[in-house]
Amino acid sequence: MAALCEAFTLCGLVAGPGQGVLGLEPAPGADQVLLTDRGRTATLYKVSDQKALGCWSVKQGQMITCPVVCNFETGEFVAVQDDKVLRIWKDEDVNLDKAFKATLSADVYRIHSLPHVEPLVLFRGGAVRTLDALLAAPQQGIENIISDEVIRWSEAFVDAQQPVLIFTTEKDRDYFVYVQKFNPNTLHKYKIEQEESFCPLSFTACLKNNLVTLLCLYSNGCVYKVLMSLQQNVPEREQVLSKSLLLKLVVSGSVLKGTSFTILDKDHVAVLGCLDSPPNVAKEWLTIWNTKFQTLQTSKELPEGTTGQLWCYGEKFFLTHGKVLSVVVYKCETSSLAAAVGKLKDIQTTDRRTTSSFVNWNMLQEEELASLQPQQSVPAKTETRRTLRSRRSAATKVQLGTLTAEQLLLDIKDSSENVIEEELRHFLTNAQMADFQAMIGRIMTNLLNRCKTEPTFYPQNCLVQLIQTQGLSYSLCPDLMAVALEKTDVHLLQLCLQQFPDIPESVTCACLKAFLSISDDSLEGTNVNLDSVICYIDIADNDKVEKQTGTVQNGFSSEMLEDDISDIQLTQKPHMIDSNDSCPVGPQKAALLNAILRSAYSETFLLPHLKDLSAQQVMLGQSWISEAGPDCLLGIIMGIPEVRPGVRAARIALQAQTGTAACPACSPTPTSLWERGGEYPDFHMSSLF
């Protein structure tokens, strides 16, 4: 789901012909933007305070011809004056006449700047240079690559710590895409498949795993998707890219004619446009669409009109609205099929205060002391202990009382695991927000993103706390189980299997393969819930240990008693496993396998993935089913709701053991998995799982 929150005015705009906003770029501060108008001025704003921090202008008669950017490597600002003159200055500089100036040999279209990457300069002829290379030789020759084509849009990305520049061009209603890579320096050119009678109005793109996803907004109200791989070689001839329909912008039968749009996440896009209605009642709207479910999530009417420009930084939209530049805060949560069909459990606000499984005894003691002795100051010993902590931890602890979700998300980016765990525990204990599920989804996504970028970062306790809120699902955080499988975190996988109702069958089989591959020795001491195996854990060994102690208490010896009643034969209880027979798996692995049996899945989609199991893994799984016996499998079945598809596999296993169904009311269909050996000859009994 997505929502548009509060809106406010950042600044006023100069009205008149030739006036307006040339561009809006991120600034060095997290809450700052750099606004360039269509004239001579660039202004640095602090968004939350709606305050200008600095303003710079060129001389009368000169113009800034592309948006001013910040060089994140040096903290300097870079502008282009009159198409060819570079201007570079620092925040403390006041007069641009004294700022650094360099005249280039060709016209500049745009400068792109990203953190940790040298700014890239894109010329109108399609050539690209780094800023350092131009400063070293400003008058160097600049080649013309695109000839008669005109650049319509450009954007820069970072892939594997290397910059990638993408721009689109137009020539005679034909549209082309150029992908410029560095180290090695390669240029790919593609042609977009032509759409009859309609043309693209706006472009946006994202880059992930060496795959560029280019979205094109056409004049017919449709958004098309084009995919390009960065791993392929430079084609010898121009390659035509086919496009696929991603979204139709239709609201109550009316087409939304978009003017600009941007990607928010993998499931949401924001579109700024006007509904297809009579001119006298035409209204402009800011909308958020779900591309997965093809639905309009939320919208906001803009009665004062816009210029069709839209920027998005830090979960805030920036757009012109009448004579002002407006800021609209938005929230997005990853699309969840479980939430859409009502599979997620409803979490009450009162329950959220008990979601954390950790108790901060120090905090409780301090609260008790404060209640008993409200006039006493904090003991000096406590203050001394606090001074030994790092400056970041001390500051964090002071702010825990007013910790917000945004502060927590910022701290996740660079704080230590201990600091994040303490803040998350405090946040979950005191969270009373309406969009609690969306917020924990965002927190989980940010944690997993850092786990993927930093291999040494793995806050297991934080992940467990979020799962225990019971507000997550697989579709809400699909990367969670993949990270847990990579780390072989069986405790986390077991929790996911027990609580997520929408785990894909391929992931279920991956968990099964991982559980069967782990040795019992490596599982000893791991945190695994053994509730599902309590009924058939062999307790004979404990009795045997107690018997071998031979302790005589108060003149009584158990051995003497056994000698006296040696003629009495004690029979073993039927539910106990014979101590002479070795169980094929330990209790931890048995509990993990039971989590697989209890998970929800469909046989149709599960069976093809079972071919990934080795013969040894299949035999181990069969041995465990045989060893557990009908009574134990019946115990598993009794603990599962009737609606869960996982019951069927356990019932089939029970039928195979006894020769009959578990009960007449729950008998499987005549064509059971056992009778499908012809379809899967290599896995005759693997369909148990």
C-alpha positions in Angstrom: 0.0 0.0 0.0 1.0 3.6 -0.5 -0.2 6.8 1.0 0.3 10.6 0.5 0.9 12.3 3.8 1.3 15.9 4.8 2.2 18.6 2.2 3.8 22.0 2.7 5.4 24.8 0.6 9.1 25.0 0.3 9.4 28.3 -1.4 7.7 30.7 -3.8 8.5 30.8 -7.5 9.0 33.8 -9.9 6.1 33.9 -12.3 6.4 35.1 -15.9 7.5 34.0 -19.4 10.8 32.2 -19.4 10.7 31.7 -15.6 10.2 28.5 -13.6 12.3 25.7 -12.2 15.2 24.4 -14.3 16.0 21.5 -12.0 16.1 20.2 -8.4 19.1 18.2 -7.2 20.1 16.5 -3.9 22.5 18.5 -1.7 25.2 17.2 0.7 22.8 17.2 3.7 20.2 14.6 4.1 17.5 17.2 4.4 18.7 19.6 1.8 18.0 20.2 -1.9 19.6 22.5 -4.5 17.0 24.5 -6.6 18.0 26.0 -10.0 15.6 28.4 -11.6 15.4 29.2 -15.3 17.6 32.3 -15.1 20.6 33.2 -13.1 20.1 31.8 -9.6 20.7 28.6 -7.6 19.4 28.3 -4.0 20.2 25.7 -1.3 17.2 24.9 0.9 16.8 23.0 4.2 13.5 21.2 3.5 12.2 20.5 7.1 12.8 24.2 8.0 11.6 25.6 4.7 14.6 27.9 4.9 17.2 29.0 2.3 20.7 28.3 3.5 22.5 30.0 0.6 21.8 31.7 -2.8 24.2 32.3 -5.7 23.6 34.2 -9.0 25.6 34.9 -12.1 25.8 38.3 -13.7 23.1 40.1 -15.5 23.0 38.9 -19.1 24.5 35.5 -18.2 22.4 32.3 -17.6 22.7 29.0 -15.8 21.8 26.5 -18.6 21.6 23.2 -16.7 20.7 22.3 -13.0 23.4 23.0 -10.5 24.8 19.8 -8.8 26.9 19.1 -5.7 30.2 17.3 -6.1 29.8 14.8 -3.2 33.5 14.0 -3.3 34.6 17.6 -2.6 31.5 19.3 -1.2 31.6 21.9 -4.0 28.8 23.1 -6.2 29.1 22.8 -10.0 27.1 24.9 -12.5 27.2 25.4 -16.3 26.9 29.0 -17.5 25.9 29.8 -21.1 26.2 26.1 -22.2 30.1 26.0 -22.1 31.4 27.7 -19.0 32.0 25.6 -15.9 31.6 27.4 -12.5 32.8 25.7 -9.3 32.4 27.2 -5.8 32.1 26.2 -2.2 29.3 26.9 0.3 31.1 29.8 2.0 31.7 31.6 -1.3 29.4 34.6 -1.9 30.4 36.1 -5.2 30.4 33.8 -8.2 32.6 36.3 -10.1 35.5 35.1 -8.0 34.6 31.4 -8.3 36.6 29.0 -10.5 35.8 29.2 -14.2 36.7 26.9 -17.1 35.5 27.3 -20.7 34.8 24.0 -22.6 34.9 23.3 -26.3 31.3 21.9 -26.6 27.9 22.6 -25.2 26.9 20.7 -22.0 23.5 19.0 -21.7 23.6 17.9 -18.1 25.9 17.2 -15.2 25.2 14.1 -13.1 26.6 13.7 -9.6 26.3 10.7 -7.3 27.8 9.9 -3.9 31.2 8.2 -3.9 31.5 8.8 -7.7 33.2 11.5 -9.7 30.6 13.8 -11.4 29.8 13.0 -15.1 29.4 15.6 -17.8 27.0 14.7 -20.7 27.5 16.9 -23.8 24.7 17.6 -26.3 26.6 15.5 -28.8 26.3 12.4 -26.6 29.9 12.4 -25.4 30.6 11.8 -21.7 33.5 13.0 -19.6 34.3 12.9 -15.9 34.6 16.3 -14.3 38.3 15.7 -13.3 39.2 14.9 -16.9 37.6 18.2 -18.1 39.3 20.3 -15.4 42.6 18.8 -16.4 42.1 19.8 -20.1 39.1 22.1 -20.6 39.7 22.7 -24.3 40.0 19.0 -25.2 38.1 17.9 -28.3 34.6 16.5 -27.7 33.3 14.0 -30.3 29.7 14.1 -31.7 28.2 10.7 -31.2 24.5 11.2 -31.8 24.7 13.4 -34.9 21.2 14.7 -35.7 19.5 13.1 -32.6 18.3 15.3 -29.7 18.7 14.1 -26.1 15.4 13.9 -24.3 16.3 12.4 -20.9 19.4 11.2 -18.9 20.1 9.6 -15.6 23.2 8.2 -13.8 23.5 5.1 -11.6 26.1 3.1 -9.8 26.7 -0.6 -10.5 29.4 -2.5 -8.6 30.9 0.8 -7.5 31.2 1.9 -11.2 29.1 4.7 -12.8 26.6 4.0 -15.5 25.0 6.8 -17.6 21.8 6.2 -19.6 20.2 8.7 -21.9 17.5 8.7 -24.6 17.4 10.5 -27.9 14.9 11.3 -30.6 15.2 11.6 -34.3 12.2 11.7 -36.7 9.9 10.1 -34.1 12.4 7.3 -33.6 13.7 6.9 -30.0 17.1 5.5 -29.0 18.7 4.5 -25.8 22.4 4.9 -25.0 24.1 3.1 -22.1 27.6 4.5 -21.3 29.8 2.3 -19.0 33.2 3.1 -17.6 36.2 0.9 -16.8 36.1 -0.4 -19.5 34.7 2.5 -21.5 31.9 1.1 -23.6 28.8 2.6 -25.3 25.7 0.6 -26.2 23.1 1.9 -28.5 19.6 0.5 -28.8 16.4 1.5 -30.6 13.1 1.4 -28.8 10.3 -0.5 -30.6 8.1 2.1 -32.3 4.5 2.6 -31.1 2.1 3.7 -33.9 0.3 7.0 -33.3 1.8 7.5 -29.9 5.1 8.8 -28.6 6.9 8.7 -25.2 6.5 11.8 -23.0 8.8 10.9 -20.1 11.3 8.3 -19.1 12.6 6.8 -15.8 14.8 3.9 -15.1 16.4 1.7 -12.3 19.4 -0.5 -12.2 19.7 -3.7 -10.3 21.9 -6.8 -10.7 23.3 -5.6 -14.0 19.8 -5.2 -15.5 18.5 -1.8 -16.5 14.7 -1.4 -16.4 13.6 1.5 -18.5 10.0 2.7 -18.1 8.5 4.8 -20.9 5.3 6.9 -20.3 3.4 7.3 -23.6 0.9 9.8 -24.7 -1.9 7.2 -24.7 -1.7 6.8 -20.9 0.3 3.6 -20.9 3.6 2.8 -19.2 5.9 0.3 -21.1 8.8 -1.5 -19.7 12.1 -2.1 -21.6 14.9 -4.4 -20.2 18.6 -4.1 -21.0 21.5 -6.2 -19.7 24.8 -4.6 -18.9 26.7 -7.9 -19.2 26.2 -8.4 -22.9 28.9 -7.4 -25.4 28.6 -4.3 -27.6 26.4 -5.3 -30.6 27.9 -5.0 -34.1 24.7 -3.3 -35.3 21.8 -1.4 -33.7 19.7 -3.6 -31.6 15.9 -3.1 -31.4 14.4 -3.4 -27.9 11.0 -4.8 -27.5 8.7 -3.2 -24.9 6.0 -4.8 -22.8 3.0 -3.1 -21.3 3.4 -2.5 -17.6 0.5 -0.3 -16.6 -2.5 1.4 -18.0 -3.3 4.8 -16.3 -7.1 4.6 -16.2 -9.1 6.1 -13.4 -12.9 5.4 -13.5 -12.8 5.1 -17.2 -10.8 8.2 -17.8 -7.2 8.1 -19.0 -4.6 9.9 -17.0 -2.3 11.8 -19.4 0.9 11.8 -17.5 3.6 14.4 -18.0 6.3 13.0 -15.8 6.8 10.0 -13.5 9.3 8.3 -11.3 10.0 4.9 -9.8 9.4 4.6 -6.0 10.3 0.9 -5.5 9.9 -2.3 -7.4 6.1 -2.2 -7.1 5.2 1.5 -7.2 5.5 4.4 -9.6 4.4 8.0 -9.1 2.7 9.8 -12.0 2.0 13.5 -12.4 -0.6 14.2 -15.0 -4.1 15.4 -16.1 -7.2 13.3 -16.4 -8.7 13.0 -19.9 -11.7 15.2 -19.4 -13.2 18.3 -21.0 -10.8 21.3 -21.1 -13.0 23.4 -18.8 -12.9 20.9 -16.0 -9.4 19.4 -16.5 -7.7 18.7 -13.2 -4.1 17.7 -12.5 -3.3 15.0 -10.1 -0.3 13.4 -8.3 -0.9 9.7 -8.2 0.8 6.5 -6.9 0.2 3.3 -8.8 0.9 -0.3 -7.9 2.5 -2.1 -10.9 2.1 -5.5 -9.4 -1.7 -5.4 -8.9 -2.4 -2.7 -11.6 -4.2 -0.4 -9.3 -4.3 3.2 -8.3 -3.1 3.4 -4.7 -3.6 7.0 -3.8 -3.9 10.4 -5.4 -3.9 14.1 -4.6 -5.6 16.8 -6.7 -3.5 19.9 -7.6 -6.1 22.6 -8.3 -3.5 25.4 -8.9 -1.9 23.5 -11.8 1.6 22.3 -12.4 4.4 22.6 -14.9 4.6 18.9 -15.3 7.8 18.6 -13.4 8.3 16.0 -10.6 11.3 15.1 -8.4 11.5 12.5 -5.6 14.2 12.5 -2.9 14.1 11.0 0.6 10.4 9.8 0.4 9.3 13.3 -0.5 7.8 14.6 -3.8 8.8 18.0 -5.1 6.6 19.6 -7.6 5.5 23.1 -8.8 2.0 23.9 -7.7 0.8 27.3 -8.9 3.3 29.9 -7.9 5.1 27.8 -5.2 7.3 24.7 -5.0 5.4 22.1 -2.9 6.7 19.2 -0.9 4.5 16.1 -0.5 5.6 13.3 1.9 4.6 9.8 0.9 4.9 6.3 2.4 5.2 3.0 0.5 5.2 -0.5 1.7 6.2 -3.5 -0.4 3.1 -5.1 -2.1 2.0 -8.2 -0.2 -0.4 -10.7 -1.6 -0.9 -12.0 1.9 -2.1 -8.6 3.0 -4.3 -8.2 -0.1 -6.2 -11.5 0.6 -6.3 -11.0 4.4 -3.7 -13.7 5.3 -1.7 -11.4 7.6 -2.6 -11.6 11.2 -4.2 -8.4 12.6 -1.9 -6.9 15.1 -3.7 -4.8 17.8 -1.9 -1.8 19.2 -2.0 -3.3 22.7 -0.2 -6.4 21.5 2.6 -4.4 19.9 4.0 -3.3 23.2 4.7 -7.0 24.0 6.3 -7.9 20.7 9.9 -7.7 22.0 11.2 -10.9 23.6 14.0 -8.9 25.4 13.7 -7.1 28.6 16.0 -4.2 29.4 16.4 -4.7 33.2 18.6 -1.6 33.5 15.8 0.5 32.1 13.3 -1.2 34.5 15.5 -0.6 37.5 15.9 3.1 36.5 12.2 3.5 36.2 11.6 1.9 39.6 14.2 4.2 41.2 12.7 7.2 39.5 9.2 6.3 40.9 10.5 5.6 44.4 12.9 8.6 44.6 11.8 11.2 42.1 13.9 13.9 43.7 17.1 12.0 43.6 19.7 12.6 40.9 21.1 9.8 38.8 24.0 8.0 40.7 27.5 9.0 39.7 28.3 5.4 39.0 25.8 5.3 36.3 27.1 8.4 34.7 30.7 7.0 34.9 29.6 3.9 33.1 27.9 5.8 30.4 31.0 7.9 29.7 32.8 4.7 28.7 30.5 4.2 25.8 31.0 5.6 22.4 29.7 9.1 21.6 27.2 7.6 19.1 25.8 5.1 21.6 25.4 7.8 24.3 23.6 10.1 22.0 21.4 7.3 20.8 20.4 6.4 24.4 19.6 10.0 25.2 17.2 10.2 22.2 15.5 6.8 22.8 12.6 8.5 24.5 11.8 10.5 21.3 13.0 8.0 18.7 11.0 8.2 15.5 10.8 5.8 12.6 12.8 8.0 10.3 15.6 8.3 12.9 15.7 4.5 13.2 15.9 4.1 9.4 18.8 6.6 9.2 20.7 4.8 12.0 20.3 1.4 10.3 22.5 2.7 7.4 25.7 3.1 9.5 25.2 2.2 13.2 26.5 -0.9 14.9 24.3 -4.0 15.4 24.1 -3.4 19.2 22.9 0.2 18.7 20.3 -0.8 16.1 19.1 -3.7 18.3 18.6 -1.4 21.3 16.8 1.3 19.2 14.6 -1.3 17.5 13.6 -2.9 20.8 12.6 0.5 22.2 10.8 1.4 19.0 8.7 -1.8 18.9 7.9 -1.6 22.6 6.5 2.0 22.2 5.2 1.8 18.6 1.5 3.0 18.4 1.3 4.1 14.8 -1.5 3.4 12.3 0.8 2.1 9.6 2.7 -0.2 11.9 2.8 -3.1 9.3 4.2 -0.8 6.6 6.8 0.6 9.0 8.2 -2.8 10.1 8.3 -3.8 6.4 10.4 -0.7 5.6 12.7 -1.5 8.6 13.1 -5.1 7.5 13.9 -4.0 3.9 16.6 -1.5 5.1 18.2 -4.1 7.3 18.3 -6.6 4.5 19.7 -4.1 2.0 22.6 -3.4 4.4 23.1 -7.2 4.9 23.5 -7.6 1.1 25.9 -4.7 0.8 27.9 -5.5 4.0 28.6 -9.2 4.3 29.8 -8.8 7.9 26.6 -7.1 9.0 23.9 -9.6 10.1 21.7 -8.4 13.0 19.9 -11.7 13.7 18.3 -10.4 16.9 16.7 -7.5 15.0 15.4 -9.8 12.3 13.9 -12.1 14.9 12.2 -9.2 16.7 10.6 -8.0 13.5 9.3 -11.5 12.6 7.9 -11.9 16.1 5.6 -8.9 15.5 3.6 -11.3 13.3 3.0 -8.4 10.9 5.3 -9.7 8.1 4.9 -12.1 5.2 7.2 -13.5 2.5 5.8 -11.1 -0.2 6.4 -8.2 2.2 10.1 -9.0 2.6 11.1 -11.6 -0.1 14.9 -11.2 0.6 14.6 -12.3 4.2 14.6 -16.0 3.6 17.3 -15.7 0.9 19.6 -14.0 3.3 18.8 -16.5 6.1 19.6 -19.4 3.7 22.8 -17.8 2.7 23.8 -17.4 6.4 22.3 -20.9 7.2 20.3 -19.4 10.0 17.9 -22.3 10.8 16.3 -20.4 13.7 15.2 -17.6 11.4 14.1 -20.1 8.7 12.0 -22.0 11.2 10.2 -18.8 12.3 9.5 -17.9 8.7 8.1 -21.3 7.9 5.9 -21.2 11.0 4.5 -17.6 10.5 4.6 -16.8 6.7 1.5 -18.0 4.9 2.7 -17.2 1.3 6.1 -18.8 1.0 6.8 -19.9 -2.6 7.3 -23.6 -3.1 10.7 -23.1 -4.6 11.8 -21.4 -1.3 10.2 -24.2 0.7 12.2 -26.8 -1.2 15.4 -24.7 -0.7 14.8 -24.8 3.0 14.2 -28.5 2.9 17.4 -29.1 1.0 19.3 -26.9 3.5 17.8 -28.7 6.5 18.7 -32.2 5.1 22.2 -31.1 4.3 23.1 -29.8 7.8 24.7 -32.3 10.1 23.2 -33.0 13.5 26.4 -32.1 15.2 26.3 -28.6 13.7 22.7 -28.2 14.9 23.6 -28.9 18.6 23.3 -25.8 20.6 21.3 -23.9 18.0 18.1 -22.1 18.9 15.4 -24.4 17.4 11.9 -24.7 18.7 11.4 -28.4 19.6 7.7 -28.2 20.5 6.7 -30.3 17.4 9.0 -33.2 18.5 8.4 -33.3 22.2 5.9 -36.2 21.9 8.4 -38.6 20.4 11.8 -37.6 21.8 13.4 -40.7 23.2 13.6 -40.3 27.0 15.0 -43.7 27.5 18.5 -42.3 27.5 17.7 -40.1 30.5 16.3 -43.1 32.4 19.4 -45.0 31.5 21.7 -42.3 32.9 19.7 -42.1 36.1 20.0 -45.9 36.4 23.8 -46.0 35.9 24.5 -43.5 38.7 24.1 -46.3 41.3 23.6 -43.8 44.1 22.4 -45.2 47.4 20.2 -42.9 49.4 19.0 -43.7 52.9 20.2 -47.3 52.6 18.2 -47.9 49.4 19.8 -49.2 46.2 17.9 -49.5 42.9 20.2 -52.4 41.9 19.2 -54.4 45.0 15.5 -53.8 44.1 16.1 -55.0 40.6 17.7 -58.2 41.8 14.6 -58.9 44.0 12.1 -58.4 41.2 14.2 -59.7 38.3 11.4 -62.1 37.4 9.1 -59.2 36.6 9.3 -58.1 33.0 8.8 -54.5 32.3 7.5 -53.7 28.8 8.4 -50.6 27.0 5.6 -48.1 26.2 4.5 -48.2 22.6 5.2 -44.5 21.9 8.9 -44.7 23.0 11.5 -45.4 20.4 13.6 -48.5 20.9 17.0 -47.4 22.3 18.7 -50.1 20.2 17.5 -48.4 17.0 19.3 -45.2 16.1 17.1 -42.3 14.9 18.2 -41.0 11.5 17.9 -37.4 12.6 18.4 -35.5 15.8 15.6 -33.6 17.6 16.7 -30.2 16.1 16.6 -31.5 12.5 13.4 -33.3 13.2 11.8 -30.0 14.3 13.0 -28.3 11.2 11.6 -31.0 8.9 8.3 -30.8 10.8 8.3 -27.1 10.0 8.4 -28.0 6.3 5.5 -30.5 6.7 3.5 -27.9 8.5 4.1 -25.1 6.0 1.5 -24.1 3.4 2.1 -25.2 -0.2 0.5 -26.6 -3.3 1.5 -30.0 -4.6 1.2 -28.8 -8.2 3.9 -26.2 -7.7 6.0 -28.1 -5.2 6.7 -31.4 -7.1 8.9 -29.9 -9.9 11.3 -28.4 -7.3 11.8 -31.7 -5.5 14.0 -32.8 -8.4 16.7 -30.6 -6.9 17.1 -33.0 -3.9 19.8 -35.6 -4.1 19.1 -39.3 -3.6 20.8 -39.2 -0.2 18.6 -36.3 1.0 15.5 -38.1 -0.2 16.4 -41.3 1.6 17.1 -39.3 4.8 13.7 -37.7 4.6 12.1 -41.0 4.0 13.9 -42.5 7.0 12.7 -39.8 9.3 9.1 -40.3 8.2 9.4 -44.0 8.7 11.1 -43.6 12.1 8.5 -41.1 13.4 5.7 -43.5 12.8 1.9 -42.9 12.4 1.4 -41.8 16.0 4.0 -39.0 15.7 2.7 -37.9 12.2 -0.8 -37.8 13.7 0.5 -35.5 16.4 1.8 -33.2 13.7 -1.5 -33.2 11.9 -3.5 -32.4 15.1 -1.5 -29.2 15.5 -2.3 -27.8 12.1 -5.5 -25.9 11.1 -7.7 -27.7 8.6 -7.3 -25.0 6.0 -3.5 -25.3 5.6 -2.5 -27.3 2.5 0.5 -28.7 4.4 -1.8 -31.1 6.2 -2.2 -33.1 3.0 1.4 -34.1 2.8 1.4 -35.3 6.4 -1.8 -37.3 5.8 -0.3 -38.9 2.7 2.7 -39.9 4.8 0.4 -41.3 7.5 -1.6 -43.3 4.8 1.6 -44.8 3.5 2.6 -46.0 7.0 -0.8 -47.5 7.9 -2.2 -48.5 4.6 -5.3 -46.4 5.2 -6.2 -42.8 5.5 -5.8 -40.9 8.8 -9.6 -40.7 9.0 -12.4 -41.1 6.5 -13.2 -37.4 6.6 -9.7 -36.4 5.5 -8.7 -39.1 3.0 -6.6 -37.9 0.1 -7.9 -38.2 -3.5 -7.5 -41.7 -5.1 -4.6 -40.4 -7.2 -2.2 -39.7 -4.4 1.5 -38.7 -4.7 2.5 -42.3 -4.2 0.7 -43.2 -7.5 2.7 -40.6 -9.5 6.0 -42.4 -9.6 5.8 -42.5 -13.3 5.9 -38.7 -13.5 8.8 -38.4 -11.1 10.7 -41.8 -11.3 13.8 -40.4 -9.6 11.9 -39.3 -6.5 9.5 -42.2 -5.8 8.8 -41.1 -2.2 10.1 -37.6 -2.3 6.6 -36.2 -2.7 6.2 -36.6 1.1 7.7 -33.2 1.4 
